[in-house]
Structure formats: structure tokens, C-alpha cells
Amino acid sequence: MYWGLEEFLYCEAFKELRLPQLPFRRKFSSPDDADAAAAFRSGVVSALAVEKGFERIPPVEHCALYERGDAALLLYRHPIQPTFSFVLGCDDSAEMAQLAQEFETRTGLRSIVTR
């Protein structure tokens, strides 16, 4: 679910066109249970992305698209529940390992390798 058609189109395009260009990807998800998910904050993801040099791509407002050239991040926020997930992609395996570790440490979420 998305806030609207425009957000859906931007997020899907980013997921289908930009992220596959990056050979190393990890997915992070908050718990599906809304009560458990409330303990995790998607704002931490946004703050860390900016700290690591990512720039937010408009016009998506509820979810977020981030780019920095060698890496990209798609943050999906459920429109009603406090659950969220994000996919982080990177050109370099060592940089991916470092970014993944920092996002895991700061968010408290564990990542899985995706293709």
C-alpha cells in the first residue's frame, strides 16, 4: 500500500530500475506486528542516510528514495501501520558491509542479502 499513485510509481521505478544496477543489496524490515514495530523508528534510517551522504529524491513524501551515486536506498513506510522496510544497494561489497553494519547497529534491525 502507498499514499497515492505517484508515490507508488516512483517507488516501483526505483525498485525495478535503480536498485538492480547495484550488485550488492540488503533488505531490512521492522517486525510485522504493529506493537513490536512501534519500538523501531524509520526516522533513524532517514537520519543515517543523510549522515552517510545520501540525498533524498523528491517528490515522494511518505516513503523515501535516497541516492549517492555508488549506493541507493528505498525506504518503504506502510501508510497506516508503524511498520517499515528498506532496501540498501551498493556498488562495492566492502562498502555494503560497512553500511549494512551501521544501519543494523543504529536501527536494531537485521538485514538479509537480496538479489
C-alpha positions as CSV (number, residue, x, y, z in Angstrom):
1,M,0.0,0.0,0.0
2,Y,1.1,3.5,-0.8
3,W,-0.2,7.0,-0.1
4,G,-1.0,7.5,-3.7
5,L,-0.4,6.6,-7.3
6,E,2.5,9.0,-7.8
7,E,4.4,7.6,-4.8
8,F,3.7,4.0,-5.9
9,L,5.1,4.8,-9.4
10,Y,8.3,6.4,-8.1
11,C,8.9,3.7,-5.6
12,E,8.3,0.9,-8.0
13,A,10.5,2.5,-10.7
14,F,13.3,3.0,-8.1
15,K,13.0,-0.6,-7.0
16,E,12.8,-2.0,-10.6
17,L,15.2,0.3,-12.4
18,R,17.8,1.8,-10.0
19,L,18.4,-0.9,-7.3
20,P,19.1,-3.7,-9.8
21,Q,22.0,-1.6,-11.1
22,L,23.7,-2.2,-7.8
23,P,25.2,-5.7,-7.4
24,F,25.1,-5.8,-3.6
25,R,21.8,-5.4,-1.9
26,R,20.4,-5.9,1.6
27,K,16.8,-5.7,2.9
28,F,15.8,-4.6,6.4
29,S,12.3,-5.0,7.8
30,S,10.6,-4.0,11.1
31,P,8.5,-6.7,12.7
32,D,5.1,-7.3,11.1
33,D,3.4,-7.0,14.5
34,A,2.4,-3.3,14.9
35,D,3.1,-3.3,18.6
36,A,6.6,-4.7,18.2
37,A,7.2,-2.5,15.1
38,A,6.4,0.6,17.2
39,A,9.7,0.2,19.0
40,F,11.7,0.8,15.8
41,R,11.8,4.2,14.1
42,S,12.0,4.8,10.4
43,G,13.3,8.3,11.2
44,V,16.6,6.7,12.3
45,V,17.0,5.3,8.7
46,S,16.4,8.7,7.2
47,A,18.8,10.4,9.5
48,L,21.6,7.9,9.0
49,A,21.1,8.0,5.2
50,V,21.7,11.8,5.2
51,E,24.7,11.3,7.6
52,K,26.2,8.8,5.1
53,G,26.0,11.3,2.2
54,F,22.7,10.1,0.6
55,E,20.4,12.8,-0.9
56,R,16.7,12.4,-0.8
57,I,15.0,12.3,-4.2
58,P,11.7,14.2,-4.4
59,P,8.7,14.1,-4.9
60,V,8.0,11.0,-2.7
61,E,7.0,12.3,0.8
62,H,5.8,9.4,2.9
63,C,8.2,6.7,1.7
64,A,11.7,7.9,0.8
65,L,14.2,7.5,-2.1
66,Y,17.9,8.2,-1.4
67,E,20.8,8.3,-3.8
68,R,24.5,9.0,-3.5
69,G,26.0,7.6,-6.8
70,D,27.7,4.5,-5.5
71,A,24.7,3.5,-3.4
72,A,20.9,3.9,-3.2
73,L,18.2,3.3,-0.5
74,L,14.5,2.8,-0.8
75,L,12.6,3.3,2.5
76,Y,9.0,2.0,2.4
77,R,6.7,3.1,5.2
78,H,3.3,1.5,5.5
79,P,0.6,4.2,5.2
80,I,-1.4,3.1,8.2
81,Q,0.7,0.8,10.5
82,P,4.0,1.7,12.0
83,T,5.8,-1.0,10.0
84,F,8.5,-0.1,7.5
85,S,11.3,-1.8,5.4
86,F,14.2,-0.5,3.4
87,V,16.5,-1.9,0.7
88,L,20.0,-0.7,0.6
89,G,22.1,-1.2,-2.6
90,C,25.8,-0.6,-3.2
91,D,28.4,-0.9,-6.0
92,D,31.1,-2.2,-3.7
93,S,30.9,-5.3,-1.3
94,A,33.2,-3.7,1.3
95,E,31.2,-0.5,1.4
96,M,28.0,-2.5,1.5
97,A,29.3,-4.5,4.5
98,Q,30.2,-1.3,6.3
99,L,26.9,0.4,5.5
100,A,24.9,-2.7,6.5
101,Q,26.7,-2.9,9.8
102,E,26.0,0.8,10.6
103,F,22.3,0.5,9.7
104,E,21.9,-2.7,11.7
105,T,23.6,-1.1,14.7
106,R,21.6,2.1,14.6
107,T,18.2,0.7,13.7
108,G,18.4,-2.6,15.7
109,L,17.2,-4.5,12.6
110,R,19.0,-7.3,10.9
111,S,19.4,-7.4,7.2
112,I,19.2,-10.2,4.6
113,V,21.1,-10.4,1.3
114,T,18.8,-9.9,-1.7
115,R,19.3,-10.2,-5.4
